[in-house]
């Protein structure tokens, strides 16, 4: 092994994986809840709120991935 045991390990890889999963899940949730909220009769039972929350998660994950792109 070429790794130095005294050197702290970076958690950037795990952070990238979790951010990517959050991005995919947030986008899927936004689409699913957005489609559920778009009823022909115009009634809503909170699906729009859930869609907005999922969109916020996806946006946060995207920003995190963009920040991590600059890290080594």
Backbone as ProteinMPNN parsed JSONL, in Angstrom:
{"seq_chain_A": "XXXXXXXXXXXXXXXXXXXXXXXXXXXXXXXXXXXXXXXXXXXXXXXXXXXXXXXXXXXXXXXXXXXXXXXX", "coords_chain_A": {"N_chain_A": [[0.823, -1.18, 0.0], [0.47, 2.227, -0.739], [-0.419, 4.269, 0.777], [-0.196, 6.648, 3.379], [-0.359, 5.882, 6.734], [-0.59, 7.771, 8.761], [-1.668, 9.963, 7.67], [-4.622, 11.852, 7.314], [-7.685, 10.583, 5.961], [-9.64, 11.43, 3.102], [-13.069, 12.321, 2.809], [-14.32, 12.884, 0.496], [-15.059, 11.261, -1.68], [-17.137, 9.641, -0.689], [-18.904, 11.69, -0.06], [-19.423, 12.693, -2.609], [-20.748, 10.488, -3.766], [-23.028, 10.282, -2.106], [-24.185, 12.799, -2.613], [-24.741, 12.543, -5.322], [-26.618, 10.476, -5.258], [-28.617, 11.779, -3.799], [-29.255, 13.775, -5.618], [-30.34, 12.303, -7.78], [-32.475, 11.02, -6.461], [-33.893, 13.265, -5.549], [-34.641, 14.487, -7.966], [-36.219, 12.438, -9.058], [-38.249, 12.314, -7.133], [-39.304, 14.898, -7.384], [-40.359, 14.8, -9.979], [-42.202, 12.667, -9.712], [-43.966, 13.534, -7.624], [-44.759, 15.939, -8.755], [-46.132, 15.082, -11.023], [-48.204, 13.694, -9.754], [-49.485, 15.781, -8.511], [-50.533, 17.221, -10.584], [-53.375, 17.013, -11.331], [-56.316, 16.454, -13.333], [-58.719, 17.508, -12.332], [-57.937, 19.563, -10.708], [-57.562, 19.432, -7.96], [-55.537, 19.373, -5.022], [-53.473, 17.739, -2.656], [-51.273, 18.365, -1.138], [-49.174, 17.498, -2.671], [-47.728, 19.28, -4.244], [-46.222, 20.661, -2.391], [-44.515, 18.639, -1.48], [-43.205, 18.131, -3.885], [-41.804, 20.524, -4.247], [-40.103, 20.45, -2.032], [-38.574, 18.183, -2.685], [-37.384, 19.176, -5.005], [-35.814, 21.157, -3.878], [-34.01, 19.567, -2.433], [-32.73, 18.281, -4.57], [-31.563, 20.504, -5.855], [-29.813, 21.421, -3.874], [-28.102, 19.209, -3.712], [-27.015, 19.268, -6.288], [-25.6, 21.704, -6.236], [-23.76, 21.04, -4.254], [-22.338, 19.001, -5.578], [-21.188, 20.529, -7.611], [-19.506, 22.185, -6.116], [-17.817, 20.249, -5.03], [-16.556, 19.458, -7.307], [-14.437, 21.156, -7.684], [-12.668, 20.343, -5.791], [-9.748, 18.381, -4.933]], "CA_chain_A": [[0.0, 0.0, 0.0], [1.245, 3.453, -0.814], [-1.048, 5.28, 1.612], [0.458, 6.928, 4.651], [-1.361, 5.658, 7.777], [-0.71, 8.939, 9.623], [-2.346, 11.03, 6.926], [-6.084, 11.689, 7.368], [-8.323, 10.216, 4.7], [-10.667, 12.354, 2.649], [-14.407, 11.755, 2.653], [-14.915, 13.482, -0.698], [-15.681, 10.238, -2.523], [-18.429, 9.322, -0.086], [-19.76, 12.866, -0.208], [-19.863, 12.733, -4.012], [-21.729, 9.418, -3.972], [-24.271, 10.66, -1.43], [-24.77, 13.924, -3.328], [-25.295, 12.023, -6.578], [-27.856, 9.76, -4.911], [-29.615, 12.785, -3.424], [-29.683, 14.44, -6.852], [-31.231, 11.386, -8.509], [-33.702, 10.859, -5.67], [-34.63, 14.532, -5.556], [-35.266, 14.659, -9.283], [-37.295, 11.448, -9.182], [-39.343, 12.753, -6.267], [-39.921, 16.082, -7.978], [-41.172, 14.353, -11.119], [-43.317, 11.84, -9.238], [-44.941, 14.357, -6.909], [-45.299, 16.913, -9.699], [-47.157, 14.398, -11.839], [-49.343, 13.38, -8.894], [-50.19, 17.021, -8.191], [-51.148, 17.761, -11.799], [-54.632, 16.287, -11.6], [-57.205, 17.194, -14.234], [-59.778, 18.223, -11.615], [-57.355, 20.712, -10.033], [-57.423, 19.263, -6.515], [-54.208, 19.018, -4.533], [-53.457, 17.334, -1.253], [-49.928, 18.556, -0.626], [-48.131, 16.981, -3.546], [-46.875, 20.374, -4.694], [-45.257, 20.943, -1.317], [-43.524, 17.562, -1.53], [-42.417, 18.334, -5.102], [-40.896, 21.647, -4.0], [-39.076, 19.962, -1.102], [-37.683, 17.316, -3.465], [-36.609, 20.045, -5.89], [-34.803, 21.781, -3.025], [-32.979, 18.553, -2.17], [-31.98, 18.095, -5.81], [-30.762, 21.698, -6.087], [-28.729, 21.398, -2.892], [-27.158, 18.169, -4.127], [-26.322, 19.751, -7.481], [-24.633, 22.709, -5.794], [-22.699, 20.315, -3.557], [-21.509, 18.345, -6.6], [-20.406, 21.564, -8.29], [-18.461, 22.582, -5.182], [-16.871, 19.132, -4.932], [-15.83, 19.351, -8.563], [-13.23, 21.946, -7.549], [-11.779, 19.726, -4.808], [-8.854, 17.384, -5.545]], "C_chain_A": [[0.872, 1.25, 0.0], [0.655, 4.559, 0.059], [-0.305, 5.418, 2.937], [-0.584, 6.766, 5.762], [-1.55, 6.846, 8.712], [-1.457, 10.094, 8.957], [-3.859, 10.82, 6.982], [-6.666, 11.406, 5.985], [-9.447, 11.202, 4.369], [-11.998, 11.628, 2.482], [-15.1, 12.317, 1.411], [-15.601, 12.457, -1.588], [-17.052, 9.864, -1.981], [-19.397, 10.485, -0.238], [-20.276, 12.987, -1.635], [-20.937, 11.685, -4.289], [-23.064, 9.789, -3.328], [-24.96, 11.834, -2.125], [-25.392, 13.466, -4.648], [-26.595, 11.27, -6.317], [-28.968, 10.73, -4.526], [-30.139, 13.523, -4.653], [-30.672, 13.569, -7.621], [-32.553, 11.221, -7.762], [-34.544, 12.118, -5.649], [-35.332, 14.783, -6.878], [-36.424, 13.678, -9.479], [-38.499, 11.84, -8.336], [-40.069, 13.955, -6.828], [-40.838, 15.691, -9.132], [-42.406, 13.59, -10.641], [-44.387, 12.679, -8.541], [-45.546, 15.431, -7.807], [-46.378, 16.305, -10.584], [-48.397, 14.075, -11.009], [-50.153, 14.634, -8.583], [-50.926, 17.595, -9.393], [-52.383, 16.941, -12.172], [-55.534, 17.113, -12.511], [-58.288, 17.99, -13.496], [-59.249, 19.397, -10.799], [-57.224, 20.582, -8.526], [-55.997, 18.885, -6.162], [-54.32, 18.647, -3.066], [-52.045, 17.412, -0.691], [-48.825, 18.03, -1.511], [-47.199, 18.076, -4.049], [-45.825, 20.721, -3.652], [-44.148, 19.898, -1.332], [-42.635, 17.719, -2.763], [-41.406, 19.465, -4.916], [-39.774, 21.237, -3.047], [-38.075, 19.072, -1.841], [-36.821, 18.134, -4.419], [-35.51, 20.761, -5.1], [-33.668, 20.827, -2.697], [-32.106, 18.365, -3.409], [-31.077, 19.3, -6.092], [-29.577, 21.759, -5.127], [-27.67, 20.37, -3.273], [-26.362, 18.607, -5.356], [-25.26, 20.782, -7.114], [-23.464, 22.033, -5.08], [-21.778, 19.618, -4.554], [-20.645, 19.362, -7.352], [-19.269, 22.059, -7.401], [-17.392, 21.499, -5.103], [-16.06, 18.955, -6.203], [-14.504, 20.117, -8.509], [-12.236, 21.342, -6.573], [-10.912, 18.673, -5.49], [-9.372, 15.968, -5.403]], "O_chain_A": [[1.899, 1.299, 0.677], [1.179, 5.673, 0.078], [0.147, 4.437, 3.526], [-1.605, 7.454, 5.736], [-2.572, 6.927, 9.395], [-1.825, 11.072, 9.608], [-4.331, 9.713, 6.722], [-6.192, 11.929, 4.976], [-10.11, 11.732, 5.261], [-12.043, 10.47, 2.068], [-16.323, 12.237, 1.289], [-16.629, 12.76, -2.193], [-18.02, 9.781, -2.736], [-20.58, 10.282, -0.515], [-21.435, 13.343, -1.85], [-21.922, 11.967, -4.971], [-24.116, 9.626, -3.946], [-26.187, 11.863, -2.217], [-26.453, 13.954, -5.04], [-27.56, 11.409, -7.069], [-30.128, 10.526, -4.887], [-31.322, 13.857, -4.726], [-31.718, 14.046, -8.061], [-33.623, 11.278, -8.366], [-35.771, 12.051, -5.722], [-36.477, 15.236, -6.909], [-37.477, 14.045, -10.002], [-39.641, 11.711, -8.777], [-41.296, 14.036, -6.763], [-41.957, 16.191, -9.245], [-43.518, 13.838, -11.107], [-45.575, 12.547, -8.836], [-46.711, 15.794, -7.644], [-47.402, 16.931, -10.858], [-49.519, 14.172, -11.508], [-51.37, 14.561, -8.411], [-51.856, 18.384, -9.224], [-52.413, 16.268, -13.202], [-55.512, 18.343, -12.458], [-58.726, 19.032, -13.983], [-60.042, 20.16, -10.248], [-56.81, 21.536, -7.868], [-55.33, 18.167, -6.907], [-55.156, 19.177, -2.335], [-51.67, 16.598, 0.152], [-47.653, 18.105, -1.144], [-46.011, 17.831, -4.258], [-44.682, 21.034, -3.986], [-42.971, 20.238, -1.212], [-41.432, 17.464, -2.69], [-40.272, 19.364, -5.382], [-38.623, 21.634, -3.236], [-36.867, 19.195, -1.642], [-35.648, 17.816, -4.618], [-34.402, 20.946, -5.604], [-32.502, 21.221, -2.682], [-30.882, 18.298, -3.304], [-29.938, 19.125, -6.525], [-28.467, 22.108, -5.526], [-26.473, 20.639, -3.167], [-25.163, 18.342, -5.447], [-24.143, 20.734, -7.629], [-22.31, 22.411, -5.28], [-20.559, 19.644, -4.386], [-19.496, 19.074, -7.688], [-18.174, 22.326, -7.897], [-16.198, 21.799, -5.109], [-14.983, 18.359, -6.171], [-13.556, 19.765, -9.21], [-11.083, 21.771, -6.522], [-11.303, 18.129, -6.523], [-8.729, 15.027, -5.867]]}, "name": "protein", "num_of_chains": 1, "seq": "XXXXXXXXXXXXXXXXXXXXXXXXXXXXXXXXXXXXXXXXXXXXXXXXXXXXXXXXXXXXXXXXXXXXXXXX"}
